[in-house]
Amino acid sequence: MTRTWLRAPFLRIGLPFMTGVIMAFLLGALPVVSSFSMILCIVIFLFIRNNSNPQVRHLVGIFVVVFMISCGFWIASITAPQIHPLHYERIENQNELYIIKIIDFPKVKEHYVSATAEIIYAGDSSGVLSPGNGTIMIQFFRDSLARQLMTDQLLLVHSKLQTPDPPVFPEAFDYSEYLKQKGIYKILRPKMDDWKYWKKERETTTKGDLIYLREALIRKLDAYDLSKETRGIVEALVWGKTDDMDREQIAEYSKTGVVHILAVSGMHVGLIYTLTRPLTSRMRGRRTAALRFLIPAIILWLYAAITGFSPSVSRAAVMLTLVIIAEQFDQPHESLNTLMASAIFLLIYDPSMVQSLGFQLSYLAVIGIMTLQTPIKKIFRFRVKMLQQLWELCAVSIAAQIATLPICLYYFHQFPTYFLIANIIAVPLSSAALYTGLAFFSLHWWSPAAYLAMNITDTIIRMMNAIIHEIASWPNALITRISINAFEATVLFLLIIFCYYLAQYRQYQLKVSIIGLICFFTISQEVKGMVLNQQREVNLYKWKKKDVICILDGNEAVVVCAPGIDSLNTQKILGQMENHFTSHGIDNVRLEMIDGKADVLIHKKIEPKVLSNLKTQE
């Protein structure tokens, strides 16, 4: 690791740079303060650099770190959308007339159509328009006109900006916070008669043209009799579009720990890069040097653009581009150095990416594979080559799972028990389906080849779905309600790093370190459970103007709903309260109706406690 640190300059400057970006989002955008701190760091650095005193010159490294933190803070501050002088957050919000531009492909939901849009002009009731700025979310009623919306179309909307509603229940998914992480602070919800096309013709942009290309290719699937499940996976696997995925199917993939294959990620970009290698492998000499770089780079970035530049795809595209450049100049490249260089480039382009869960999981998984795969692989050695290759594939999955474990437990509070078996089967099958799917879209103009490719793709996906469905039905396939907060997740990260250090430099076997880590985490959860068993709470909430009472007594909970809340809404209520139950260590939940007409048991029956013995919280 010491050699890696010395040979990885981007790693040394990237960590403080990323720290500065994170600080900017935690403390808020402060352009003046961050600019002043940068100038001050530069002045102090130049003074120390020109000082001949050896003791003073030793401080250069410290000030480089401070300077990179300031750089990250400054870039995140000056790129914050709300500091723009025409941003809707900075203007008195009396506007109710907007000209907006759809900037992504509209998503058709169950009751509405939603899309991300950019404000072009804004005006009040007098109809006078002035330039505006800012990204918003717009939600239309699901009618025939809204379903025809496309990227780059201009709309005239007569409606007021609204702040997204906060969650009703504590620790439920906060949609407003999710939108803020994407630079969206307001929502437009126009009625059917309150909007119309500003221009029938859309404004052509490169992003819009690429989205149109993707949708045109996806429509080629209409000519084939595909099931909803197969079509949804083809769209997600090849193009990263998950709008048509079946919810139950996504739940099964999540339950088995292979949901990552449904999102276009670094694995997909790597497979695309593998396809480009034969195109340039026989090119030699200086005359073809430019082509050896341009052909794979253009294909990689074109695919990344069509699939929407997700954080994981962007990371892989930047990394592979740097690798291609290094290969062209016959320069060695350090994997961690290349990885951190890609993170710096992406955060300079869009600092808000650091808040994205996809960004965090992508980089943590790759770091885990780069650092933990080799020591895990050394735990077992097989003389049979096939078994050794199978174990090496297992080592990759285990390394990625360990590195992402704290953040997965923190966000999702669950752990897929059979993730290793599912990944061993699903990853090769999904890779094969990706190749045959790409062959179909590449040869859609040649009917015999397209028909053969789609039949093979359909067979592979049906096989994969059947296997995933079977694994998801196994007993205890998913451990749920794992309570872990931000502090515990940080401690778990530090323990993983410490175990890695012991395994690498203190000659301790990795499996001993992992066993110790599991024991520590289990004991901490037991201690936390003992504390939570003493809790007594009664809370009153309003769900669509109707009362919902939640009673917590030790590790048991009773949710009492007022009359008029149907079974569908009760299931939604329980779903939104799941994180609350998890953080309070609840094992058993009972749902009751005040009028006594329904008594739905969720896990196992428990007797409700006497309310008078419990403390009511406002």
Secondary structure, DSSP 8 states (H G I E B T S, - for coil): -HHHHHT-HHHHHHHHHHHHHHHHHHH---HHHHHHHHHHHHHHHHHHHT---HHHHTTHHHHHHHHHHHHHHHHHHHT-GGGSTTBTTTS-S---EEEEEE-S--EE-SSEEEEEEEEEEEE-TT--EEE-B-EEEEEEE--TTGGG--TT-EEEEE---B-----SSTTS--HHHHHHHTTEEEEE---TTSEEES-SS----HHHHHHHHHHHHHGGGGGS---HHHHHHHHHHHH---TT--HHHHHHHHHTT-GGGGS--HHHHHHHHHHHHHHHTT--SSTTHHHHHHHHHHHHHHHHHHTT--HHHHHHHHHHHHHHHHHHTT----HHHHHHHHHHHHHHH-GGGGG-HHHHHHHHHHHHHHHHHHHHHTT---SSHHHHHHHHHHHHHHHHHHHHHHHHHHHH--EETTHHHHHHHHHHHHHHHHHHHHHHHHSTTSHHHHHHHHHHHHHHHHHHHHHHHHHHTSTT-EE------HHHHHHHHHHHHHHHHHHHHS---HHHHHHHHHHHHHHHHHHHHHHHTT-EEEEEEEETTEEEEEEEETTEEEEEE-TT--HHHHHHHHHHTHHHHHHTT--EEEEEETTSS-EEESSS------GGGS-EE-
